[in-house]
Amino acid sequence: MLSHFAFTAIAFVVALGILITIHEFGHFWVARRMGVRVLRFSIGFGPALWRRVGKDGTEYVLAAIPLGGYVKMLDEREAPVDEADLGDAFNRKPLSARAAIVAAGPMANFLLAIAAYWLVGLIGTTGIAPLVGEPQPGTPAAAAGFVNEDRITSVNGKAVATWTDARIAILDAAMQNDAGSMRIGVETAQGAVVERHLDIDPALVLKVRGDPLAGIGFDAWRPHQPPVFGEVLDDGAAARAGIVEGDRVMAIDGEPIGSFGEVVERVVPAAGQTLAMTLERDGQEIIVDVTPEAVTVNGESRGRIGVIETHSAAAWEKARVTVRYGVLDSLGQAVVRTWEMTALTVRMLAKLVTGQAAIENLSGPLTIAQVAGQTAAVGIDHYIGFIALISISLAVLNLLPIPILDGGHLVYFALEAITGRPPSERVQMIGQQLGMLLLGALMMLAFYNDIGRLLQ
């Protein structure tokens, strides 16, 4: 049985390998079609683990560090080129051909996302239905009249089928509407179809780290679960207090407890405070003192004791929903989904740059690896969907007008088209240095955020 770390690492490397290979193959394929000689096609950086020279003369390399890749083309700017081979050099090709080669990498990632979403639509994906739990008092959700077991059916007229759809739609609506007014279609527990108007400050969504619905007061509906502890984490407060799997909570500080939700309600606001828990174990009642640890969630300190509730599959059946499409419908949905997620990514980047969204939302490789492992554990449909989303992010990132990225090269080509000559080598060198500095700073910030999440 693979350890959790090994499983996560494999899921991350496989996803990254697919994304990088498709991106670099886009550059490679178009370069070959444009008559450019490709000297090396490398997946990864550093020492070569495997290499082979193909019949086409290209050296294919699999390198040790799987955090990128590159396509090395014949180019006079990098090394002397024989006069007979000048026609195969990248720098001698027309501007349109060079631009097509550079743009092909991000375009390949967009196509990968469409293919992945199409496949998910065909095989079907199981998610959590957008059923609302009891809204937190004093929040926009409570003010709008949401009650327990309301099912969200649409956001501003756009149909949603799962909690993931609802989160994305609300986040997107918040970024597009500074006034923060949303029309939420709802089917009540009694079967009535109504529309609720949700008035929010977009900052409640954009400034929240993690779940964008937390600031609105939305929480997913949960079935009634008995106050019985499932897994007890080894390094948690519960384990140190002597709590074991199967313990049933009868009371906390003398107050009777009837559900796991009531346990959560008592523990969350009690960080650093000692709670007297009355437990039933093997027919006997015992009392243990447990002190919830303080953890930061969405910028707020919350108590945690390190236990997981027991789950009843039958109780959760009501909240499960499976979404599946036919061949053509799935393709249409895939194109629309890719477009929507691309637009959402661009808007989020704009909000990050302008300070309207929390910079803590920026994620690095550690968070991506963690999500890769989580989605792979849930199911192949979620894992493929994760690859699609990261592929879109990679495409958008590479199209940013930053020197050393594909987008930076396209900016240079645009200047060349306007002025009739490429930017000077000095300008390009300064641009590369600035680009490396900017990307380095972004990577450091992303790593800082990743480490912060792990510590939380």
C-alpha positions in Angstrom: 0.0 0.0 0.0 1.4 3.4 -1.0 2.0 5.9 1.7 0.0 9.1 1.5 3.2 11.1 0.6 4.2 8.6 -2.1 0.7 8.6 -3.6 0.6 12.5 -3.6 4.0 12.7 -5.2 3.1 10.2 -7.9 -0.2 12.0 -8.7 1.7 15.4 -8.8 4.5 14.1 -11.1 2.1 12.4 -13.5 -0.1 15.5 -13.8 2.9 17.8 -14.2 4.4 15.4 -16.8 1.2 15.4 -18.9 0.9 19.2 -18.7 4.6 19.9 -19.6 4.6 17.3 -22.4 1.5 18.7 -24.0 2.8 22.3 -23.7 6.2 21.5 -25.2 4.7 19.3 -27.9 2.6 22.3 -29.0 5.8 24.3 -29.6 7.6 21.2 -31.2 4.7 20.3 -33.6 4.2 23.8 -34.9 8.0 24.4 -35.2 8.3 21.2 -37.3 5.3 22.3 -39.5 7.0 25.7 -40.0 10.2 24.1 -41.2 12.3 24.9 -38.1 14.8 22.3 -37.1 14.3 21.1 -33.5 17.6 20.2 -31.8 16.2 19.0 -28.5 12.8 18.2 -26.9 13.3 17.9 -23.1 10.8 17.1 -20.4 12.3 18.3 -17.2 15.5 20.1 -16.3 18.9 19.0 -15.0 20.7 15.7 -15.6 19.2 13.4 -18.3 17.6 10.2 -17.0 16.9 9.0 -20.5 17.8 10.3 -24.0 17.4 9.2 -27.6 18.1 10.7 -31.0 15.3 10.2 -33.4 15.4 9.6 -37.1 14.5 13.3 -37.5 17.8 14.3 -35.8 16.0 15.6 -32.7 17.4 14.6 -29.3 14.6 13.5 -27.0 15.4 13.9 -23.3 13.7 13.0 -20.0 15.5 14.9 -17.2 15.6 14.6 -13.5 13.7 17.7 -12.3 10.1 17.5 -13.6 9.3 21.2 -13.0 9.3 22.3 -16.7 10.7 21.5 -20.1 11.9 23.1 -23.3 12.2 22.8 -27.0 15.6 23.9 -28.3 15.5 25.0 -32.0 18.2 25.9 -34.5 18.8 29.7 -33.9 21.7 31.9 -35.0 21.3 33.9 -31.8 22.4 30.9 -29.7 25.1 29.3 -31.8 26.7 29.7 -35.3 24.6 28.1 -38.0 26.0 26.7 -41.3 24.9 28.8 -44.3 23.2 25.7 -45.8 21.1 25.4 -42.7 20.0 29.0 -42.3 16.6 28.3 -43.9 15.9 25.9 -40.9 16.7 28.4 -38.2 14.0 29.9 -36.0 15.2 33.4 -36.3 15.1 33.3 -40.1 11.4 32.4 -40.2 8.7 35.0 -41.0 7.3 36.8 -38.0 3.9 35.0 -38.3 5.7 31.6 -38.2 7.7 32.6 -35.1 4.6 33.9 -33.3 2.7 30.7 -34.2 5.4 28.5 -32.7 5.6 30.5 -29.5 1.8 30.7 -29.1 1.4 26.9 -29.8 2.4 25.9 -26.2 -0.3 27.7 -24.4 -2.8 26.8 -27.2 -1.9 23.1 -26.6 -2.8 23.5 -22.9 -6.2 25.0 -23.8 -6.8 22.0 -26.1 -5.8 19.6 -23.3 -8.3 21.3 -21.0 -11.1 20.9 -23.5 -10.1 17.2 -24.1 -10.0 16.6 -20.3 -13.4 18.2 -19.6 -14.9 16.4 -22.6 -13.6 13.1 -21.1 -15.0 13.9 -17.7 -18.4 14.7 -19.2 -18.4 11.4 -21.0 -17.4 9.2 -18.1 -19.5 11.2 -15.6 -18.4 12.9 -12.4 -19.9 12.5 -9.0 -20.1 15.6 -6.8 -21.9 17.2 -3.8 -25.2 18.7 -4.6 -25.5 22.5 -3.9 -27.6 21.9 -0.8 -27.3 24.8 1.8 -26.8 24.1 5.4 -28.1 26.4 8.1 -26.6 29.9 7.2 -24.5 31.6 9.9 -26.5 34.3 11.7 -25.8 37.9 10.6 -24.3 36.8 7.3 -25.5 37.8 3.8 -26.8 34.3 3.2 -29.0 34.5 6.3 -30.2 38.0 5.4 -31.2 36.8 1.9 -33.5 34.2 3.5 -31.6 31.0 2.9 -32.6 28.1 5.1 -31.4 24.6 5.7 -31.7 22.2 2.7 -32.2 25.0 0.1 -30.8 23.7 -3.2 -29.0 26.3 -5.3 -30.1 25.8 -8.9 -28.6 28.9 -10.6 -26.4 32.0 -10.1 -27.4 35.0 -12.2 -29.3 32.7 -14.5 -26.5 30.2 -15.0 -27.4 26.7 -14.0 -25.3 24.9 -11.4 -25.4 21.2 -10.6 -22.7 20.8 -7.8 -21.2 22.8 -5.0 -18.1 23.2 -7.2 -20.3 24.8 -9.9 -21.9 27.1 -7.3 -18.5 28.2 -5.8 -17.2 29.0 -9.3 -20.3 30.8 -10.4 -20.5 32.9 -7.2 -16.8 33.7 -7.3 -17.1 34.8 -11.0 -20.2 36.9 -10.3 -18.4 38.6 -7.4 -15.5 39.5 -9.7 -17.7 40.8 -12.4 -20.1 42.8 -10.3 -18.7 45.5 -8.0 -22.1 46.1 -6.5 -22.2 42.5 -5.3 -25.9 41.8 -6.1 -26.6 38.3 -7.2 -29.7 36.4 -8.3 -29.7 32.9 -6.8 -32.2 30.4 -8.1 -33.3 28.1 -5.3 -35.4 24.9 -4.9 -36.6 24.7 -1.3 -36.9 21.5 0.7 -40.7 21.7 0.1 -40.1 21.7 -3.7 -40.9 25.4 -4.3 -38.8 27.2 -6.9 -37.9 30.8 -5.8 -35.2 33.4 -6.5 -33.3 35.0 -3.6 -31.3 38.2 -4.0 -27.9 38.0 -2.3 -26.4 41.4 -1.6 -22.7 41.2 -0.7 -19.5 43.1 -0.6 -17.4 41.4 -3.3 -14.4 41.7 -0.9 -16.2 39.1 1.4 -15.6 36.6 -1.4 -12.3 37.8 -2.9 -10.5 38.5 0.3 -11.3 35.1 1.8 -8.5 32.5 1.6 -9.8 29.1 0.8 -13.5 28.7 0.3 -15.0 31.8 -1.4 -18.4 31.1 0.1 -17.2 31.2 3.7 -17.5 35.0 3.9 -21.1 34.9 2.6 -22.2 32.5 5.4 -22.9 29.5 3.1 -22.0 26.1 4.3 -22.8 22.8 2.6 -25.7 20.8 4.0 -24.7 17.9 6.2 -26.9 15.0 7.2 -27.4 14.4 10.9 -24.4 12.4 12.1 -24.2 10.9 15.6 -21.5 12.4 17.9 -19.2 9.4 17.3 -15.5 9.9 16.6 -14.1 8.1 13.6 -10.3 8.5 12.9 -8.3 10.2 15.7 -5.2 12.0 14.3 -2.0 10.9 16.0 -0.7 14.4 16.7 -4.0 16.0 17.6 -5.3 17.3 20.9 -7.9 14.5 21.1 -5.2 11.8 20.9 -3.2 13.5 23.6 -6.3 13.6 25.8 -6.7 9.8 25.4 -9.7 9.9 23.0 -9.9 6.8 20.7 -11.9 5.9 17.6 -15.5 4.9 18.4 -15.8 7.1 21.4 -19.3 8.7 21.6 -19.7 12.2 23.0 -22.5 12.4 25.5 -21.8 15.9 26.9 -19.3 18.8 26.8 -18.9 20.8 30.0 -22.1 19.1 31.3 -24.3 20.2 28.3 -25.8 17.2 26.4 -24.6 16.6 22.8 -26.9 15.0 20.2 -24.9 15.3 16.9 -21.4 15.6 15.6 -22.3 19.1 14.4 -22.9 20.2 18.0 -19.4 18.9 18.9 -18.0 21.1 16.1 -20.0 24.1 17.4 -18.5 23.7 20.9 -14.9 23.0 19.7 -14.4 25.7 17.0 -14.8 28.8 19.3 -12.9 27.2 22.2 -9.3 27.4 20.9 -6.9 27.2 23.9 -9.8 26.5 26.4 -10.1 23.2 28.2 -13.3 21.3 27.6 -14.6 18.5 29.8 -15.9 15.8 27.4 -18.2 13.1 28.7 -17.6 10.0 26.5 -19.3 6.6 26.2 -16.7 3.9 25.6 -17.5 0.2 25.7 -20.7 0.9 27.7 -18.8 2.9 30.3 -18.9 6.7 30.8 -15.6 8.5 31.2 -14.7 12.2 31.3 -11.6 13.6 29.6 -10.2 17.1 29.4 -9.3 18.2 25.9 -7.9 21.6 24.9 -8.6 22.5 21.2 -5.6 23.7 19.3 -5.8 27.1 17.5 -5.6 26.9 13.7 -6.1 29.8 11.3 -8.9 29.2 8.7 -9.8 32.0 6.3 -7.9 34.4 8.4 -9.8 33.5 11.6 -8.6 31.5 14.6 -10.5 28.3 15.2 -10.3 25.4 17.6 -9.4 21.9 16.4 -8.9 18.6 18.3 -7.9 16.4 15.4 -10.8 13.9 14.9 -12.8 12.9 11.9 -16.5 12.0 12.2 -17.9 8.7 11.2 -19.6 8.7 7.8 -22.8 6.9 6.8 -23.0 6.4 3.1 -26.8 6.1 3.2 -27.0 9.4 5.0 -25.0 11.2 2.4 -26.8 9.7 -0.6 -29.2 12.7 -0.7 -26.2 15.1 -1.3 -24.6 13.1 -4.1 -25.2 14.1 -7.7 -23.7 12.6 -10.9 -23.3 14.7 -14.0 -22.8 13.0 -17.4 -23.3 14.1 -21.0 -23.3 12.5 -24.5 -20.5 12.8 -26.9 -21.5 16.1 -28.6 -23.0 17.7 -25.5 -19.9 16.8 -23.5 -17.7 18.5 -26.2 -19.9 21.6 -26.1 -19.8 21.7 -22.3 -16.0 21.2 -22.4 -15.5 24.2 -24.7 -17.8 26.4 -22.5 -16.1 25.2 -19.3 -12.6 25.9 -20.6 -13.7 29.4 -21.7 -15.3 30.2 -18.4 -12.4 28.9 -16.3 -10.0 30.9 -18.5 -12.0 34.1 -18.0 -12.2 33.4 -14.3 -8.5 32.8 -14.0 -7.7 36.1 -15.9 -10.2 38.0 -13.7 -8.6 36.5 -10.5 -5.1 37.5 -11.7 -6.3 41.0 -12.3 -7.9 41.2 -8.8 -4.6 39.9 -7.3 -2.6 42.5 -9.1 -4.9 45.4 -8.1 -5.1 44.1 -4.5 -8.8 43.4 -4.6 -8.3 39.7 -3.9 -6.2 38.2 -1.1 -2.6 37.5 -2.2 -2.8 34.4 -0.1 -5.0 32.9 -2.8 -1.8 32.5 -4.9 -0.8 28.8 -4.8 2.5 27.2 -5.5 3.7 23.6 -6.3 3.2 22.3 -2.7 -0.5 23.2 -2.8 -0.9 21.9 -6.4 0.8 18.6 -5.3 -1.6 18.4 -2.3 -4.7 18.9 -4.5 -3.3 16.4 -7.1 -3.2 13.8 -4.4 -6.6 14.7 -3.0 -8.4 14.6 -6.4 -6.6 11.4 -7.4 -7.8 9.8 -4.1 -11.4 10.9 -4.8 -11.6 9.5 -8.3 -10.3 9.6 -11.8 -13.0 12.1 -12.9 -11.9 14.6 -10.3 -8.2 14.0 -11.1 -8.8 14.6 -14.8 -10.8 17.8 -14.0 -7.9 18.9 -11.8 -5.5 18.4 -14.8 -7.8 20.5 -17.0 -7.9 23.4 -14.5 -4.1 23.4 -14.0 -3.6 23.2 -17.8 -5.7 26.4 -18.1 -3.7 28.1 -15.4 -0.5 27.1 -17.1 -1.7 28.5 -20.4 -2.8 31.8 -18.9 0.4 32.1 -16.9 2.5 31.5 -20.0 0.6 34.2 -22.0 1.3 36.9 -19.4 3.4 39.7 -21.0 6.5 38.9 -19.0 9.8 38.5 -20.7 11.1 34.8 -20.7 7.5 33.6 -20.8 5.7 32.9 -24.1 3.6 36.0 -23.6 6.7 38.1 -23.4 8.0 36.8 -26.7 4.7 37.6 -28.3 5.0 41.2 -27.0 8.4 41.4 -28.7 6.9 40.1 -31.9 4.1 42.7 -31.7 6.8 45.4 -31.3 8.6 44.0 -34.3 5.4 44.1 -36.3 4.9 47.7 -35.4 8.4 49.0 -35.8 9.6 46.7 -38.6 12.6 45.4 -36.5 12.9 43.3 -33.3 13.9 44.9 -30.0 17.6 45.3 -29.5 19.5 42.5 -27.7 20.1 44.9 -24.8 16.4 45.6 -24.4 15.7 41.8 -24.6 18.4 41.1 -22.0 17.1 43.7 -19.6 13.6 42.3 -20.1 14.8 38.7 -19.4 16.5 39.8 -16.1 13.4 41.7 -15.0 11.2 38.8 -16.0 13.3 36.3 -14.0 13.2 38.7 -11.0 9.4 39.0 -11.2 8.9 35.2 -11.6 11.3 34.5 -8.8 9.4 36.8 -6.5 6.1 35.2 -7.5 7.5 31.8 -6.8 8.8 32.8 -3.4 5.4 34.3 -2.5 3.6 31.1 -3.7 6.0 28.9 -1.6 5.4 31.2 1.4 1.6 30.8 1.0 2.0 27.0 0.5 4.1 26.7 3.7 1.5 28.8 5.6 -1.3 26.5 4.5 0.7 23.4 5.6 1.4 25.0 9.0 -2.3 25.8 9.4 
